Amino acid sequence: MKVLIIHCTYKYKGGEDTVVMEEMKLLHDNGIIVEFLQFENEGGTIAKLLQLPFNIGAYNKTRKKLQSFAADVVHVHNWHFAASPSVLYAVNKFKIPFVITLHNYRLLCPSAILFHNGRLFLASLHQQFPWKAVQLGVYKDSKLLTLWLAFSMQLHYWLNTWKMCSRFIVLTNYAKNIFLASKIKFPDEQVTVKPNFCTIPPLSPATPGGYFLFVGRLSEEKGIDLLLKTFASGNYSIKIAGDGPLLEEVKSYSSRCTNIEYLGILDKSRVFELLNNCTALVFPSVWYEGMPLTIIEAFACGVPVIASRLGAMESMISDGYNGL
């Protein structure tokens, strides 16, 4: 079998990018012929955004790839926004079945994460067109960009683009229920739950290090503000690894509080080493999440997770059993 993976990489590499690479490796290790078609959002951003409804360059790039690689199945991960839904039409032209992993809620709301201005934003789930999201400018605090993004998604809803997809993959039953109850009204048989996974490098016996650990994107929706304020008010030690828009705030706290240590961006082997020896992984995210890879990695190391009772985290953690 031949599988083509299509994915737009992120500015700040995170769990979704890792999931794509892990899935490619797993397929390859099991005898599947896999090739990767990557799109970049860096450079020519405005032009790519304007072509969000249909990026002719991405369409042609996908067609060219499929002409040279006769895939049996295409797996699309993130297509926003350099690829655009045009890649789906390119795949469909070759009459190749394709699946899409819904890592977030972009199809339902321009915010993608159902989060805005420090809190959950669920209005788009109940509107045929996300006017409230446009009014608030939930995408990059811009009403114009939010409107354009909302229109682009709505256009493909009207064109029945999403009905071309053989199967949508979601990461948890929680996410599946949100999509099944949404305005898109996916039929139950079109949505499959397939959890994320991780591979574990060889680890030395754990040596309790007396510290808590945060690994991830340093951004508002990840609960970084709550994390910093909580640990700054006490004496518990926490190590923070990652990158993101709140990097300078993390560095500022780290310089003032001796119990908060910023480690920078770490490779996977170092992350597992820290996980293996920490007291617990702290995951204070304040949006629903997809299925956080760092939680899976913590469980793989036998480490409990302290997380928000919200969305995917609530479905993954049994309070008092594998975390709090």
SERO-4910 file (N, C-alpha, C, O; in steps of 0.05 Angstrom, whole numbers):
BEGIN
 pado doro    nc1    nc2    nc3   cac1   cac2   cac3    cc1    cc2    cc3    oc1    oc2    oc3
  Met    A     17    -24      0      0      0      0     17     25      0     39     26     12
  Lys    A      8     46    -14     22     71    -15      5     93     -2    -19     96     -9
  Val    A     17    108     16      2    129     30     17    156     26     41    157     31
  Leu    A      2    176     19     13    203     17      3    219     41    -21    221     46
  Ile    A     21    231     56     14    248     79     17    278     70     38    285     59
  Ile    A     -4    293     75     -3    322     68     -6    338     94    -23    333    111
  His    A     13    357     98     13    373    123     25    400    119     46    403    106
  Cys    A     13    420    131     25    447    133     39    449    161     26    445    181
  Thr    A     64    455    161     79    456    186     72    483    200     64    502    187
  Tyr    A     77    483    226     71    506    243     96    523    248    118    513    247
  Lys    A     91    549    253    114    567    260    128    557    285    152    555    286
  Tyr    A    112    551    306    123    540    330    117    510    330     94    501    333
  Lys    A    137    493    325    133    465    323    121    454    349    131    460    371
  Gly    A    100    438    346     86    428    369     78    399    366     89    384    349
  Gly    A     59    391    382     51    363    383     40    352    356     45    329    349
  Glu    A     26    370    342     14    361    316     35    353    296     33    333    282
  Asp    A     56    370    294     79    363    276     92    337    284     99    321    267
  Thr    A     95    333    310    107    308    320     89    284    314     99    263    306
  Val    A     63    287    317     44    265    311     47    257    281     47    233    275
  Val    A     49    276    263     52    270    235     77    253    230     76    233    216
  Met    A     99    261    242    124    246    238    123    219    250    133    199    239
  Glu    A    110    216    274    107    191    287     90    171    270     96    148    268
  Glu    A     69    182    259     51    165    243     65    156    217     62    133    209
  Met    A     81    173    205     96    166    181    115    143    188    118    124    172
  Lys    A    129    146    210    148    125    218    134     99    224    144     78    216
  Leu    A    112    100    237     97     75    244     88     61    219     91     36    217
  Leu    A     78     76    199     70     64    174     93     51    159     92     29    150
  His    A    115     67    158    139     57    145    150     31    158    158     13    144
  Asp    A    150     31    184    161      8    199    144    -17    195    153    -39    200
  Asn    A    119    -13    186    101    -35    181     97    -42    152     77    -53    144
  Gly    A    117    -33    136    117    -41    108    101    -24     89     98    -31     65
  Ile    A     90     -2     98     74     16     81     93     36     68    111     47     80
  Ile    A     89     40     42    105     60     27     93     87     32     70     92     25
  Val    A    108    105     45     98    131     53    114    154     40    139    153     40
  Glu    A    100    174     30    114    198     21    100    222     33     76    221     41
  Phe    A    114    244     36    105    268     51    104    292     32    124    299     19
  Leu    A     81    305     32     78    330     17     75    352     37     54    354     51
  Gln    A     95    369     40     95    390     60     90    418     49    100    424     27
  Phe    A     74    433     63     70    461     56     79    479     79     78    471    102
  Glu    A     89    502     72    100    521     91     83    546     92     75    557     71
  Asn    A     78    557    116     63    582    118     81    606    119     72    629    119
  Glu    A    107    601    121    126    624    122    130    635     94    132    620     74
  Gly    A    132    661     91    137    674     65    111    677     49     97    657     46
  Gly    A    106    701     38     82    705     22     57    700     37     37    690     25
  Thr    A     57    707     62     34    700     79      8    712     70    -13    699     69
  Ile    A      8    738     62    -16    751     53    -28    738     28    -52    733     26
  Ala    A    -10    732      9    -19    719    -16    -32    692    -10    -52    685    -22
  Lys    A    -20    676      9    -30    650     16    -57    653     30    -76    637     25
  Leu    A    -59    673     47    -85    678     61   -107    685     42   -129    676     44
  Leu    A   -100    702     22   -120    710      2   -130    686    -14   -152    686    -24
  Gln    A   -112    666    -17   -119    642    -33   -131    620    -16   -133    597    -24
  Leu    A   -138    627      9   -148    607     27   -172    591     16   -173    566     20
  Pro    A   -191    604      2   -213    587     -9   -203    567    -29   -213    544    -30
  Phe    A   -183    574    -45   -172    555    -65   -145    565    -74   -142    584    -90
  Asn    A   -124    552    -65    -97    559    -72    -88    544    -96    -83    520    -95
  Ile    A    -87    557   -119    -82    544   -144    -53    532   -144    -49    510   -156
  Gly    A    -34    545   -131     -7    535   -129     -7    508   -114      7    489   -122
  Ala    A    -21    507    -92    -22    483    -76    -37    461    -91    -29    437    -89
  Tyr    A    -57    468   -106    -72    449   -122    -53    436   -143    -53    411   -146
  Asn    A    -38    452   -157    -20    442   -177      3    426   -165     11    405   -176
  Lys    A     13    434   -142     34    420   -128     24    392   -120     39    372   -122
  Thr    A      0    390   -111    -12    365   -102    -16    347   -126    -11    323   -125
  Arg    A    -27    358   -148    -31    342   -173     -5    331   -183     -3    307   -190
  Lys    A     16    348   -183     42    339   -193     53    316   -175     64    297   -186
  Lys    A     49    318   -149     58    297   -131     44    271   -136     56    250   -137
  Leu    A     18    273   -141      2    248   -145      7    236   -173      3    212   -177
  Gln    A     17    252   -191     25    241   -217     50    224   -215     54    205   -230
  Ser    A     68    232   -197     93    218   -193     91    196   -172    108    178   -171
  Phe    A     72    198   -154     69    179   -132     40    169   -132     22    184   -124
  Ala    A     35    145   -142      8    134   -144     -2    124   -117     -1    100   -112
  Ala    A    -11    142   -101    -20    135    -74    -47    120    -75    -64    125    -92
  Asp    A    -49    101    -56    -74     87    -53    -93    102    -34   -117    101    -37
  Val    A    -81    116    -15    -96    132      5    -80    158     10    -55    157     11
  Val    A    -94    180     14    -82    205     22    -92    212     50   -116    211     56
  His    A    -73    219     67    -80    228     95    -73    257     98    -49    264     97
  Val    A    -93    274    101    -88    303    104    -90    310    134   -109    303    148
  His    A    -69    324    143    -69    334    171    -76    364    170   -100    370    166
  Asn    A    -58    381    175    -64    410    174    -61    421    146    -40    419    134
  Trp    A    -83    433    135    -82    445    109    -83    475    110    -82    489     90
  His    A    -86    486    135    -89    515    138    -61    528    140    -45    519    156
  Phe    A    -56    550    126    -73    559    104    -59    558     77    -72    563     57
  Ala    A    -33    550     78    -18    549     53    -28    528     34    -26    532      9
  Ala    A    -38    506     44    -48    485     26    -76    492     16    -82    490     -8
  Ser    A    -93    499     35   -121    505     30   -137    480     22   -124    460     15
  Pro    A   -163    481     22   -179    458     14   -175    450    -16   -185    430    -25
  Ser    A   -159    466    -30   -153    459    -58   -140    432    -61   -143    418    -81
  Val    A   -124    425    -40   -110    399    -42   -130    376    -42   -125    355    -53
  Leu    A   -153    380    -29   -174    359    -29   -185    355    -57   -191    332    -65
  Tyr    A   -188    377    -71   -199    375    -99   -178    362   -117   -186    347   -135
  Ala    A   -153    367   -112   -132    354   -128   -132    324   -123   -130    308   -142
  Val    A   -135    316    -98   -136    287    -92   -161    275   -104   -160    253   -115
  Asn    A   -184    288   -101   -209    278   -111   -208    275   -142   -221    257   -152
  Lys    A   -193    292   -156   -191    290   -185   -179    264   -194   -185    253   -215
  Phe    A   -161    253   -176   -149    227   -182   -166    204   -172   -158    180   -174
  Lys    A   -189    210   -160   -207    190   -149   -193    172   -128   -198    148   -127
  Ile    A   -177    185   -112   -163    171    -91   -177    177    -64   -182    200    -58
  Pro    A   -184    156    -49   -197    162    -23   -178    177     -5   -154    172     -5
  Phe    A   -189    195     11   -172    209     30   -186    212     57   -210    212     59
  Val    A   -169    214     78   -179    219    105   -167    245    115   -145    253    106
  Ile    A   -180    257    133   -171    282    146   -171    279    176   -191    272    187
  Thr    A   -148    284    189   -148    285    218   -155    313    227   -142    333    219
  Leu    A   -175    315    243   -184    341    254   -170    346    281   -180    338    302
  His    A   -147    358    279   -131    364    304   -143    387    320   -137    390    343
  Asn    A   -160    403    307   -172    426    321   -200    430    310   -211    412    296
  Tyr    A   -212    453    316   -240    458    308   -243    479    287   -262    494    287
  Arg    A   -223    481    269   -223    501    248   -248    501    231   -257    521    222
  Leu    A   -259    477    226   -282    475    209   -307    488    222   -326    495    208
  Leu    A   -306    490    248   -330    500    263   -327    529    271   -347    543    274
  Cys    A   -302    539    275   -298    566    285   -272    577    275   -252    562    275
  Pro    A   -271    602    266   -246    614    257   -224    614    278   -200    616    271
  Ser    A   -231    612    304   -211    611    325   -195    585    324   -172    584    333
  Ala    A   -206    564    313   -195    537    311   -194    523    338   -196    498    339
  Ile    A   -191    538    360   -188    525    386   -212    531    405   -210    525    429
  Leu    A   -233    544    394   -256    551    411   -248    566    436   -257    561    458
  Phe    A   -230    585    431   -219    601    453   -213    629    443   -203    633    422
  His    A   -220    649    460   -215    677    453   -214    694    477   -230    691    496
  Asn    A   -195    712    478   -192    732    499   -192    720    527   -205    729    545
  Gly    A   -177    698    530   -173    686    556   -194    667    566   -193    659    589
  Arg    A   -213    661    548   -234    642    557   -245    626    534   -240    632    511
  Leu    A   -260    605    540   -272    589    520   -292    605    503   -306    623    514
  Phe    A   -292    600    477   -311    614    459   -326    594    443   -314    581    425
  Leu    A   -351    590    449   -367    568    438   -390    578    420   -405    562    410
  Ala    A   -392    604    416   -414    615    401   -416    604    373   -438    600    362
  Ser    A   -393    599    360   -394    589    332   -406    562    329   -415    555    307
  Leu    A   -407    547    351   -419    520    349   -449    521    344   -461    502    335
  His    A   -461    544    350   -490    546    349   -500    566    328   -524    572    327
  Gln    A   -482    575    311   -490    594    290   -484    582    262   -463    569    258
  Gln    A   -502    586    243   -498    576    216   -474    590    203   -459    578    188
  Phe    A   -471    616    209   -447    631    201   -436    644    226   -451    656    241
  Pro    A   -410    642    232   -399    651    257   -397    682    260   -375    693    261
  Trp    A   -420    695    260   -419    724    261   -407    735    287   -394    755    286
  Lys    A   -412    721    309   -401    730    334   -371    729    334   -357    747    344
  Ala    A   -360    708    321   -331    706    319   -320    729    302   -299    740    309
  Val    A   -334    736    281   -325    758    264   -326    785    279   -308    801    278
  Gln    A   -348    788    294   -351    813    310   -329    817    330   -320    839    334
  Leu    A   -320    795    342   -298    797    362   -270    795    350   -251    800    363
  Gly    A   -269    787    324   -242    785    312   -226    763    325   -203    768    333
  Val    A   -237    739    327   -224    717    342   -199    707    329   -182    694    342
  Tyr    A   -195    712    303   -171    704    289   -152    728    287   -157    747    273
  Lys    A   -130    726    302   -109    746    302   -120    774    309   -110    795    300
  Asp    A   -142    775    325   -155    800    333   -162    818    310   -160    843    312
  Ser    A   -169    806    287   -176    821    263   -204    813    253   -208    789    247
  Lys    A   -222    832    252   -249    825    242   -248    818    213   -263    800    204
  Leu    A   -231    832    197   -229    827    169   -218    799    163   -229    784    147
  Leu    A   -196    792    177   -184    765    173   -203    743    182   -205    722    170
  Thr    A   -217    748    204   -236    729    215   -259    725    195   -268    702    191
  Leu    A   -269    747    184   -290    745    164   -281    729    140   -296    712    130
  Trp    A   -257    734    130   -247    720    107   -243    690    112   -250    673     95
  Leu    A   -234    684    136   -230    656    143   -257    642    146   -261    620    137
  Ala    A   -276    656    159   -303    645    163   -317    640    136   -330    620    132
  Phe    A   -314    660    118   -326    657     91   -314    634     76   -328    619     63
  Ser    A   -287    631     78   -274    609     64   -284    582     73   -289    564     57
  Met    A   -287    578    100   -298    553    110   -327    549    102   -335    527     95
  Gln    A   -343    571    103   -371    569     96   -375    562     67   -393    548     59
  Leu    A   -357    573     50   -359    568     21   -356    538     16   -371    527      0
  His    A   -337    526     29   -333    497     25   -355    480     38   -360    457     30
  Tyr    A   -368    492     58   -392    479     69   -414    479     48   -428    458     44
  Trp    A   -418    502     35   -439    504     14   -432    486    -10   -450    475    -23
  Leu    A   -406    483    -16   -397    467    -40   -396    437    -34   -390    421    -51
  Asn    A   -403    430     -9   -402    402      0   -373    390     -2   -370    366     -7
  Thr    A   -353    407      1   -326    398      0   -321    376     21   -307    356     15
  Trp    A   -331    380     45   -325    361     67   -338    334     62   -329    314     74
  Lys    A   -358    333     45   -371    307     40   -354    289     22   -358    265     20
  Met    A   -334    301      8   -316    285     -8   -297    268      8   -287    247     -1
  Cys    A   -294    275     33   -275    261     51   -286    233     58   -308    230     67
  Ser    A   -269    213     55   -277    185     61   -282    181     91   -301    168     99
  Arg    A   -264    193    107   -266    190    136   -252    213    150   -230    221    143
  Phe    A   -266    224    170   -253    244    188   -243    229    212   -257    213    224
  Ile    A   -218    235    220   -207    223    244   -206    245    266   -195    266    262
  Val    A   -217    239    289   -215    256    312   -200    241    334   -197    216    332
  Leu    A   -190    255    354   -172    242    373   -185    232    398   -174    214    412
  Thr    A   -209    242    405   -223    233    429   -253    232    423   -263    244    404
  Asn    A   -268    217    440   -297    217    437   -309    244    443   -330    251    433
  Tyr    A   -295    259    460   -304    287    467   -305    303    441   -325    317    436
  Ala    A   -284    302    425   -283    318    400   -304    307    381   -317    323    367
  Lys    A   -307    281    380   -327    269    361   -355    280    367   -370    286    349
  Asn    A   -362    281    392   -389    290    400   -393    319    392   -415    327    384
  Ile    A   -372    336    394   -374    364    386   -379    366    356   -397    381    347
  Phe    A   -364    350    340   -368    351    311   -395    340    302   -408    350    284
  Leu    A   -404    318    315   -429    306    307   -453    324    314   -473    323    300
  Ala    A   -450    341    334   -471    359    342   -470    386    328   -486    403    332
  Ser    A   -449    390    311   -445    416    298   -463    420    274   -477    402    266
  Lys    A   -461    444    263   -477    451    240   -470    435    215   -486    432    197
  Ile    A   -445    424    214   -437    409    191   -452    382    190   -456    371    169
  Lys    A   -459    372    213   -475    348    215   -462    324    201   -474    312    183
  Phe    A   -438    318    209   -424    294    198   -441    270    206   -450    268    229
  Pro    A   -444    251    188   -456    225    196   -437    210    214   -413    212    211
  Asp    A   -448    195    233   -431    182    253   -410    163    240   -388    161    249
  Glu    A   -418    150    218   -400    131    205   -377    145    190   -358    132    182
  Gln    A   -378    172    187   -357    186    173   -335    196    193   -314    206    184
  Val    A   -340    192    219   -321    202    239   -311    179    256   -326    164    268
  Thr    A   -284    176    257   -271    155    272   -253    166    293   -238    185    288
  Val    A   -253    155    317   -235    163    338   -210    146    337   -210    122    338
  Lys    A   -187    160    333   -161    147    333   -142    163    351   -133    184    343
  Pro    A   -136    153    375   -119    169    393    -91    172    383    -82    156    366
  Asn    A    -78    193    393    -49    196    387    -33    175    402    -44    161    420
  Phe    A     -8    173    396     10    154    409     38    165    409     44    186    396
  Cys    A     56    152    423     84    161    423    102    136    425     94    115    434
  Thr    A    126    140    415    147    119    419    166    128    440    171    152    443
  Ile    A    176    109    456    192    116    479    221    108    475    226     85    468
  Pro    A    240    126    478    268    119    476    276    103    501    262    103    521
  Pro    A    299     89    500    309     75    524    313     95    547    325    116    543
  Leu    A    303     88    570    305    106    593    320     92    616    317     68    621
  Ser    A    336    108    630    349     98    654    329     97    677    308    110    675
  Pro    A    334     81    698    315     80    720    310    109    731    329    125    733
  Ala    A    285    114    737    278    141    746    292    149    772    295    133    790
  Thr    A    300    174    773    312    186    797    296    210    804    298    231    791
  Pro    A    279    209    825    261    231    831    277    257    834    296    259    849
  Gly    A    269    277    818    284    302    817    272    325    834    284    346    836
  Gly    A    249    320    845    237    340    863    227    365    848    227    387    859
  Tyr    A    219    362    823    209    385    807    185    377    791    181    353    784
  Phe    A    169    396    784    147    393    766    156    401    738    177    415    735
  Leu    A    141    394    717    150    399    690    127    408    672    105    398    674
  Phe    A    133    428    656    115    437    634    130    435    608    152    445    606
  Val    A    118    422    588    129    421    561    108    428    541     87    415    540
  Gly    A    113    448    525     93    455    505     96    483    494    116    497    500
  Arg    A     76    492    479     76    519    468     70    539    490     52    536    506
  Leu    A     86    560    490     83    581    510     63    602    500     71    622    489
  Ser    A     38    596    505     17    613    495     -6    615    514     -8    599    533
  Glu    A    -23    634    510    -45    640    528    -63    616    533    -70    609    555
  Glu    A    -71    603    510    -90    581    513    -79    557    527    -94    539    536
  Lys    A    -52    555    529    -40    533    544    -39    538    574    -28    522    589
  Gly    A    -49    561    583    -51    567    612    -25    576    624    -20    572    648
  Ile    A     -7    587    607     19    595    617     17    616    639     32    615    659
  Asp    A     -1    635    636     -4    656    657    -11    644    684      0    651    705
  Leu    A    -30    625    683    -38    611    708    -15    596    720    -11    596    744
  Leu    A      0    582    703     23    566    712     43    584    726     52    577    748
  Leu    A     51    606    713     72    623    724     63    636    751     78    637    770
  Lys    A     38    646    751     29    659    776     27    639    799     32    646    822
  Thr    A     18    615    793     15    594    814     42    587    826     45    587    850
  Phe    A     62    581    809     88    573    820    104    597    832    120    593    849
  Ala    A     98    621    822    112    645    833    102    650    861    116    664    877
  Ser    A     78    640    868     67    646    894     75    625    915     67    627    939
  Gly    A     91    605    907     99    585    926    129    578    922    144    592    910
  Asn    A    136    555    934    164    546    933    169    521    916    192    513    913
  Tyr    A    148    510    905    152    486    888    168    493    863    164    514    851
  Ser    A    186    475    856    202    480    832    189    469    807    177    448    806
  Ile    A    191    485    786    181    476    760    201    483    738    213    504    738
  Lys    A    204    464    720    221    468    696    202    471    672    183    456    669
  Ile    A    207    491    655    190    497    632    206    494    607    228    506    604
  Ala    A    196    479    588    209    475    562    189    482    540    166    474    541
  Gly    A    199    495    519    182    502    496    187    529    485    206    543    494
  Asp    A    171    537    467    173    563    454    145    573    447    126    558    446
  Gly    A    143    599    442    117    610    435    115    640    441    135    652    449
  Pro    A     92    652    436     89    680    438     93    692    466     99    716    469
  Leu    A     91    675    487     94    685    515    122    678    525    126    676    550
  Leu    A    141    674    507    168    667    515    181    688    534    193    681    554
  Glu    A    178    713    527    190    734    543    179    735    571    193    741    590
  Glu    A    153    730    574    140    730    600    151    707    617    156    710    641
  Val    A    155    684    604    167    661    618    195    667    627    203    661    650
  Lys    A    211    679    610    238    687    617    239    707    640    256    706    657
  Ser    A    219    726    640    218    746    661    213    733    688    227    739    708
  Tyr    A    194    715    689    188    701    714    212    684    723    219    683    747
  Ser    A    225    671    703    248    654    710    271    670    722    285    660    739
  Ser    A    274    695    713    296    712    723    290    722    751    308    728    766
  Arg    A    264    724    758    256    734    784    251    713    805    255    717    829
  Cys    A    244    689    797    236    668    815    255    644    813    258    632    792
  Thr    A    269    639    834    289    618    833    278    590    830    292    571    822
  Asn    A    252    587    836    239    560    833    228    555    805    217    534    800
  Ile    A    229    576    787    219    573    760    244    573    741    258    593    740
  Glu    A    247    552    726    271    549    709    261    545    680    246    527    674
  Tyr    A    270    563    662    264    560    634    287    545    620    310    553    622
  Leu    A    281    524    606    301    506    594    305    510    564    324    500    552
  Gly    A    287    525    551    289    529    522    274    507    507    257    494    518
  Ile    A    282    504    482    271    483    465    289    458    467    313    460    464
  Leu    A    276    436    474    292    412    479    286    390    459    264    389    448
  Asp    A    305    373    453    300    350    436    285    329    452    283    330    476
  Lys    A    273    310    437    255    291    449    268    274    470    255    267    491
  Ser    A    293    266    466    307    249    486    310    264    513    306    252    534
  Arg    A    316    290    512    318    305    536    291    309    550    289    308    574
  Val    A    270    312    534    243    315    546    236    290    561    226    291    583
  Phe    A    241    266    549    235    241    562    251    238    588    241    227    608
  Glu    A    276    246    587    293    245    611    282    261    633    281    252    656
  Leu    A    273    286    627    261    303    647    234    292    657    228    292    681
  Leu    A    218    281    639    193    269    646    197    246    665    183    243    685
  Asn    A    216    229    659    221    205    674    228    211    703    224    194    721
  Asn    A    239    234    708    249    241    735    233    262    750    239    269    772
  Cys    A    211    272    737    196    294    751    175    283    769    168    260    768
  Thr    A    165    301    787    144    293    805    118    289    790    103    270    795
  Ala    A    112    308    772     87    306    756     90    326    732    104    346    734
  Leu    A     76    320    711     74    338    688     50    357    695     29    348    703
  Val    A     54    383    691     33    402    696     23    411    669     38    420    652
  Phe    A     -4    409    665    -16    415    639    -41    433    644    -63    423    645
  Pro    A    -36    459    647    -58    477    655    -74    489    632    -85    511    635
  Ser    A    -75    476    609    -88    487    585   -117    495    591   -131    482    606
  Val    A   -125    517    579   -152    527    584   -170    526    559   -191    539    558
  Trp    A   -162    510    539   -180    503    517   -183    473    516   -170    458    529
  Tyr    A   -202    464    499   -209    436    499   -186    417    491   -186    394    500
  Glu    A   -167    426    475   -145    410    465   -155    388    446   -179    382    445
  Gly    A   -135    377    431   -142    354    414   -137    329    430   -155    317    441
  Met    A   -112    320    431   -103    298    449    -74    303    454    -57    293    440
  Pro    A    -68    318    476    -40    327    481    -20    305    482    -22    286    497
  Leu    A      0    307    465     21    287    463     38    285    488     47    264    496
  Thr    A     42    309    501     58    308    525     45    292    548     59    280    565
  Ile    A     18    292    549      5    276    569      9    246    563     14    231    582
  Ile    A      8    238    538     13    211    530     42    203    537     47    181    547
  Glu    A     60    221    532     88    216    538     93    213    568    108    196    577
  Ala    A     79    229    584     81    227    613     71    200    623     83    187    639
  Phe    A     48    192    612     37    166    620     55    143    612     58    124    626
  Ala    A     69    146    589     87    126    579    111    123    599    123    101    600
  Cys    A    117    144    613    139    143    633    128    137    661    144    136    680
  Gly    A    102    132    663     91    126    689     89    150    707     89    148    732
  Val    A     87    174    695     87    199    710     58    211    710     45    212    690
  Pro    A     48    218    734     21    230    735     20    258    723     40    271    720
  Val    A     -4    266    716     -8    292    703    -28    308    719    -50    299    726
  Ile    A    -21    333    725    -39    352    738    -49    371    716    -34    386    704
  Ala    A    -75    369    710    -86    384    687   -113    396    693   -126    390    713
  Ser    A   -122    414    675   -148    426    677   -169    404    672   -166    387    656
  Arg    A   -191    406    687   -213    388    683   -230    399    660   -251    412    664
  Leu    A   -221    393    636   -232    406    612   -227    390    587   -204    381    583
  Gly    A   -247    385    571   -243    373    544   -227    347    545   -233    329    560
  Ala    A   -207    346    527   -192    321    524   -178    313    550   -176    289    556
  Met    A   -169    332    566   -155    326    591   -174    310    610   -165    291    623
  Glu    A   -199    318    611   -218    305    629   -223    276    620   -228    259    636
  Ser    A   -222    272    593   -227    245    583   -202    227    586   -205    202    585
  Met    A   -178    239    589   -153    223    590   -145    217    618   -131    197    623
  Ile    A   -152    234    637   -142    232    665   -164    223    683   -186    235    685
  Ser    A   -159    201    698   -177    192    719   -167    204    745   -145    197    755
  Asp    A   -182    223    757   -173    238    780   -166    219    803   -182    202    812
  Gly    A   -141    222    813   -132    206    835   -120    179    826   -110    165    843
  Tyr    A   -122    173    800   -111    147    791    -85    152    774    -64    141    782
  Asn    A    -87    167    752    -63    173    736    -57    202    736    -41    212    720
  Gly    A    -69    217    754    -64    245    756    -85    259    772   -102    246    786
  Leu    A    -85    286    771   -105    302    785   -117    321    766   -135    337    773
***
